């Protein structure tokens, strides 16, 4: 998988919006104004949210992810050239976590996922 493929997966999610809030070539993906994935300008890893600190720690200990710099402990950085199925699963999971925390009224405006 590549940065391009990660961006394609994110772009296909209902209501997903791309931005570069810090400038310099970051790929930041948001739904309802809340970030669910970000690829740094200089590295080839995508940071995603997990549903718990324990899951994040497990992924890090298993060598499937690293700690996401500057993010809460529930976020991990996944290599974009890692297992494509797991990366898609983590991207979609992060999207769901953020989407489900949005106001119900806004969620109702999004297509089913």
ZALOFI-418959 format. One line per field, with one value per atom (N, C-alpha, C): residue number from 1; x negated, y negated, z negated. Coordinates in Angstrom, 1 decimal, always signed. Layout:
pos <- [NUM, ...];
east <- [X, ...];
north <- [Y, ...];
up <- [Z, ...];
***
This chain:
pos <- [1, 1, 1, 2, 2, 2, 3, 3, 3, 4, 4, 4, 5, 5, 5, 6, 6, 6, 7, 7, 7, 8, 8, 8, 9, 9, 9, 10, 10, 10, 11, 11, 11, 12, 12, 12, 13, 13, 13, 14, 14, 14, 15, 15, 15, 16, 16, 16, 17, 17, 17, 18, 18, 18, 19, 19, 19, 20, 20, 20, 21, 21, 21, 22, 22, 22, 23, 23, 23, 24, 24, 24, 25, 25, 25, 26, 26, 26, 27, 27, 27, 28, 28, 28, 29, 29, 29, 30, 30, 30, 31, 31, 31, 32, 32, 32, 33, 33, 33, 34, 34, 34, 35, 35, 35, 36, 36, 36, 37, 37, 37, 38, 38, 38, 39, 39, 39, 40, 40, 40, 41, 41, 41, 42, 42, 42, 43, 43, 43, 44, 44, 44, 45, 45, 45, 46, 46, 46, 47, 47, 47, 48, 48, 48, 49, 49, 49, 50, 50, 50, 51, 51, 51, 52, 52, 52, 53, 53, 53, 54, 54, 54, 55, 55, 55, 56, 56, 56, 57, 57, 57, 58, 58, 58, 59, 59, 59, 60, 60, 60, 61, 61, 61, 62, 62, 62, 63, 63, 63, 64, 64, 64, 65, 65, 65, 66, 66, 66, 67, 67, 67, 68, 68, 68, 69, 69, 69, 70, 70, 70, 71, 71, 71, 72, 72, 72, 73, 73, 73, 74, 74, 74, 75, 75, 75, 76, 76, 76, 77, 77, 77, 78, 78, 78, 79, 79, 79, 80, 80, 80, 81, 81, 81, 82, 82, 82, 83, 83, 83, 84, 84, 84, 85, 85, 85, 86, 86, 86, 87, 87, 87, 88, 88, 88, 89, 89, 89, 90, 90, 90, 91, 91, 91, 92, 92, 92, 93, 93, 93, 94, 94, 94, 95, 95, 95, 96, 96, 96, 97, 97, 97, 98, 98, 98, 99, 99, 99, 100, 100, 100, 101, 101, 101, 102, 102, 102, 103, 103, 103, 104, 104, 104, 105, 105, 105, 106, 106, 106, 107, 107, 107, 108, 108, 108, 109, 109, 109, 110, 110, 110, 111, 111, 111, 112, 112, 112, 113, 113, 113];
east <- [-0.9, +0.0, -0.9, -0.4, -1.2, -0.4, -1.0, -0.4, +0.8, +0.7, +1.8, +3.0, +2.7, +3.8, +4.5, +3.7, +4.3, +5.2, +4.8, +5.6, +6.9, +6.8, +7.9, +8.9, +8.5, +9.3, +10.1, +9.3, +9.9, +10.9, +10.6, +11.5, +12.8, +12.8, +14.0, +15.0, +14.5, +15.4, +16.4, +17.7, +18.7, +18.4, +18.4, +18.2, +16.7, +15.8, +14.4, +13.9, +13.1, +12.5, +11.0, +10.3, +8.8, +8.4, +7.3, +6.7, +5.2, +4.5, +3.1, +3.0, +3.6, +3.7, +2.4, +1.3, +0.0, -0.9, -0.4, -1.3, -2.4, -3.1, -4.2, -4.0, -2.8, -2.5, -1.9, -1.3, -0.6, +0.7, +1.1, +2.5, +3.3, +4.2, +5.0, +6.5, +7.1, +8.4, +9.4, +10.5, +11.4, +12.8, +13.7, +15.1, +15.8, +16.7, +17.3, +16.4, +15.2, +14.2, +13.3, +13.4, +12.6, +11.7, +10.4, +9.4, +9.6, +9.5, +9.4, +8.2, +7.4, +6.2, +5.3, +4.0, +3.0, +1.7, +1.2, -0.1, -1.0, -2.1, -3.1, -3.7, -4.3, -4.9, -6.2, -6.9, -8.2, -8.2, -7.2, -7.3, -6.2, -6.4, -5.4, -4.7, -4.0, -3.2, -1.9, -0.8, +0.5, +0.9, +1.2, +1.7, +3.2, +3.6, +5.1, +5.4, +6.7, +7.2, +7.6, +7.3, +7.9, +8.9, +9.6, +10.7, +10.2, +8.9, +8.4, +6.9, +6.4, +5.0, +4.4, +5.2, +4.7, +4.6, +5.5, +5.3, +4.1, +4.0, +2.8, +1.5, +1.4, +0.2, +0.0, +1.1, +0.9, +0.4, +0.9, +0.4, -1.1, -1.5, -2.9, -3.8, -3.3, -4.1, -4.2, -3.2, -3.2, -4.1, -4.5, -5.4, -4.6, -3.3, -2.4, -2.3, -2.6, -2.5, -3.5, -3.6, -4.5, -3.6, -4.2, -3.4, -3.3, -2.1, -1.9, -2.4, -3.4, -4.0, -2.9, -3.0, -2.1, -0.6, -0.3, +1.1, +1.4, +2.6, +3.0, +2.6, +2.5, +2.0, +2.9, +4.1, +5.0, +4.7, +3.8, +3.4, +2.1, +2.1, +0.9, +0.5, -0.8, -1.2, -1.5, -0.8, -0.9, -1.7, -2.6, -3.4, -2.5, -2.6, -1.7, -2.0, -3.2, -3.6, -3.4, -2.6, -2.3, -1.2, -0.7, +0.4, +1.6, +1.9, +3.0, +4.4, +4.7, +6.0, +6.0, +4.9, +4.9, +5.0, +4.2, +4.2, +5.6, +6.3, +7.7, +8.6, +8.4, +9.2, +9.0, +7.8, +7.4, +8.0, +7.8, +8.4, +9.9, +10.6, +12.0, +12.4, +11.7, +12.0, +11.8, +10.8, +10.6, +11.7, +12.1, +13.2, +14.5, +14.8, +16.0, +16.0, +14.8, +14.7, +15.0, +14.4, +14.7, +16.1, +16.5, +17.9, +18.9, +18.8, +19.8, +19.8, +18.7, +18.7, +19.2, +19.6, +20.2, +21.6, +22.2, +23.6, +24.5, +25.5, +26.4, +27.0, +27.3, +27.9, +26.9, +25.6, +24.6, +24.5, +24.4, +24.3, +25.4, +26.6, +27.7, +27.5, +26.7, +26.4, +25.5, +24.8, +23.8, +24.4, +23.8, +24.3, +23.9, +24.7, +24.4, +23.0, +22.4, +21.1, +21.1];
north <- [+1.2, +0.0, -1.2, -2.3, -3.5, -4.7, -5.8, -7.1, -7.3, -7.2, -7.4, -6.5, -5.2, -4.3, -4.6, -5.0, -5.4, -6.6, -7.6, -8.8, -8.3, -7.4, -6.9, -6.2, -5.4, -4.8, -5.8, -6.8, -7.9, -8.7, -9.0, -9.8, -9.2, -7.8, -7.1, -7.0, -7.4, -7.3, -8.5, -8.2, -9.2, -10.5, -11.6, -12.9, -13.2, -12.4, -12.6, -13.8, -14.6, -15.8, -15.9, -16.3, -16.3, -17.8, -17.9, -19.2, -19.1, -20.2, -20.2, -21.4, -21.2, -22.3, -22.9, -22.1, -22.6, -23.1, -22.9, -23.2, -22.2, -22.2, -21.4, -20.0, -19.7, -18.4, -17.3, -17.7, -16.7, -16.3, -15.0, -14.6, -14.3, -15.3, -15.2, -14.9, -13.9, -13.5, -13.7, -14.3, -14.7, -14.3, -14.0, -13.9, -14.8, -15.6, -16.6, -17.5, -17.8, -18.7, -18.1, -16.7, -16.0, -15.1, -15.1, -14.3, -12.8, -12.0, -10.5, -9.8, -10.5, -10.0, -11.1, -11.0, -12.0, -11.3, -11.7, -11.2, -12.4, -12.2, -13.3, -13.7, -14.9, -15.4, -14.6, -14.2, -13.6, -12.1, -11.5, -10.0, -9.3, -8.0, -7.2, -6.3, -7.0, -6.3, -7.2, -6.5, -7.2, -7.0, -8.1, -8.0, -7.9, -6.9, -6.6, -6.5, -6.7, -6.6, -5.1, -4.6, -3.3, -3.6, -2.5, -2.7, -2.7, -2.4, -2.4, -2.5, -2.9, -3.0, -1.5, -0.6, +0.8, +1.4, +1.1, +1.5, +0.9, -0.4, -1.1, -0.5, -0.2, +0.4, +1.8, +2.6, +3.9, +3.9, +2.9, +2.8, +2.4, +1.5, +1.1, +2.2, +3.0, +4.1, +5.2, +5.4, +6.4, +6.0, +4.8, +4.3, +3.9, +3.8, +3.4, +1.9, +1.2, -0.3, -0.9, -2.2, -2.9, -4.0, -4.6, -5.7, -6.9, -7.4, -8.6, -9.9, -10.5, -11.7, -12.8, -13.5, -14.7, -14.3, -13.0, -12.6, -12.0, -11.9, -11.2, -9.7, -9.0, -7.6, -6.7, -7.1, -6.2, -6.2, -7.0, -7.1, -6.3, -5.7, -4.9, -5.3, -5.1, -5.4, -4.0, -3.8, -2.5, -2.8, -1.9, -2.1, -2.0, -2.9, -2.8, -1.6, -1.1, +0.1, +1.4, +1.3, +2.5, +3.4, +4.3, +5.2, +4.4, +4.5, +3.7, +3.9, +5.1, +5.4, +4.8, +4.9, +4.3, +2.8, +2.2, +0.8, +0.3, +0.9, +0.5, +0.7, +1.8, +2.0, +0.9, +0.5, -0.6, -2.0, -2.2, -3.5, -3.6, -2.5, -2.5, -2.5, -1.9, -1.9, -3.2, -3.9, -5.3, -6.2, -6.1, -6.8, -6.6, -5.3, -5.0, -5.6, -5.5, -6.1, -7.6, -8.3, -9.8, -10.1, -9.4, -9.6, -9.3, -8.3, -7.9, -8.9, -9.7, -10.7, -12.0, -12.2, -13.4, -13.5, -14.7, -14.9, -14.0, -13.4, -12.5, -13.3, -14.5, -15.3, -15.4, -15.5, -15.5, -14.2, -13.1, -11.8, -11.4, -11.9, -11.6, -12.2, -13.2, -13.8, -12.9, -12.0, -11.2, -9.9, -9.4, -8.2, -7.1, -6.0, -4.8, -4.3, -3.7, -3.1, -1.8];
up <- [+0.0, +0.0, +0.0, +0.5, +0.6, +0.0, -0.1, -0.6, +0.3, +1.6, +2.6, +2.2, +2.0, +1.7, +0.4, -0.6, -1.9, -1.7, -0.9, -0.6, +0.2, +1.1, +1.8, +0.9, -0.1, -1.0, -1.9, -2.4, -3.2, -2.4, -1.1, -0.3, +0.0, -0.1, +0.2, -1.0, -2.1, -3.3, -3.3, -3.7, -3.6, -4.5, -3.8, -4.5, -4.8, -4.3, -4.6, -3.8, -4.5, -3.9, -4.1, -3.0, -3.1, -3.3, -4.1, -4.3, -4.7, -4.7, -5.1, -6.1, -7.4, -8.3, -8.8, -8.7, -9.2, -8.0, -6.8, -5.6, -5.5, -4.4, -4.2, -3.7, -3.3, -2.7, -3.5, -4.6, -5.4, -4.7, -4.8, -4.4, -5.6, -5.9, -7.1, -6.6, -7.2, -6.9, -8.1, -7.8, -8.8, -8.4, -9.4, -9.2, -10.2, -9.8, -10.7, -11.4, -10.7, -11.3, -12.3, -12.5, -13.5, -12.7, -13.1, -12.4, -12.7, -11.7, -11.9, -11.3, -10.5, -9.9, -9.5, -9.6, -9.2, -8.8, -7.6, -7.1, -7.2, -7.9, -8.1, -6.7, -6.7, -5.5, -5.1, -6.2, -5.9, -6.1, -6.7, -6.9, -6.2, -6.1, -5.3, -6.3, -7.3, -8.3, -8.4, -8.6, -8.8, -10.3, -10.9, -12.3, -12.4, -13.2, -13.3, -14.8, -15.1, -16.4, -16.7, -17.9, -18.3, -19.4, -19.7, -20.7, -22.1, -22.4, -23.7, -23.8, -24.9, -25.1, -25.1, -25.6, -25.6, -24.2, -23.3, -22.0, -21.3, -21.5, -21.0, -21.5, -22.8, -23.3, -22.8, -22.6, -22.0, -20.6, -19.8, -18.4, -18.4, -19.3, -19.4, -19.9, -20.9, -21.4, -20.4, -19.6, -18.5, -17.3, -17.3, -16.2, -15.0, -15.1, -14.0, -13.8, -14.9, -14.9, -15.8, -15.8, -16.7, -17.3, -18.4, -19.0, -18.0, -17.9, -17.0, -17.7, -17.1, -17.7, -17.8, -18.9, -19.2, -19.4, -19.5, -19.6, -20.9, -21.3, -22.5, -22.4, -23.5, -23.6, -22.9, -22.5, -21.8, -20.3, -19.9, -18.5, -18.2, -17.1, -16.6, -15.2, -14.9, -13.5, -12.9, -11.8, -11.0, -9.7, -9.4, -8.2, -7.0, -6.0, -4.8, -3.9, -4.1, -3.3, -4.1, -5.2, -6.0, -5.3, -6.1, -5.6, -5.2, -3.9, -3.4, -4.1, -4.4, -5.0, -6.4, -7.2, -8.5, -8.5, -7.5, -7.4, -7.0, -6.1, -5.8, -7.0, -7.7, -8.9, -10.0, -10.2, -11.1, -10.7, -9.4, -8.8, -9.0, -8.6, -8.8, -10.2, -11.1, -12.5, -13.1, -12.7, -13.2, -12.8, -11.5, -10.9, -11.8, -12.0, -12.8, -14.2, -14.9, -16.2, -16.2, -15.3, -15.2, -14.7, -13.7, -13.2, -14.3, -15.1, -16.1, -17.3, -17.4, -18.5, -18.0, -16.7, -16.2, -16.7, -16.7, -17.0, -16.1, -16.6, -15.9, -14.7, -14.8, -13.8, -12.6, -12.8, -11.8, -11.2, -12.0, -11.5, -10.6, -10.8, -10.0, -8.5, -8.4, -7.1, -6.2, -6.8, -6.1, -5.6, -4.5, -3.9, -4.9, -4.7, -5.6, -5.3, -6.4, -6.2, -6.9];
***
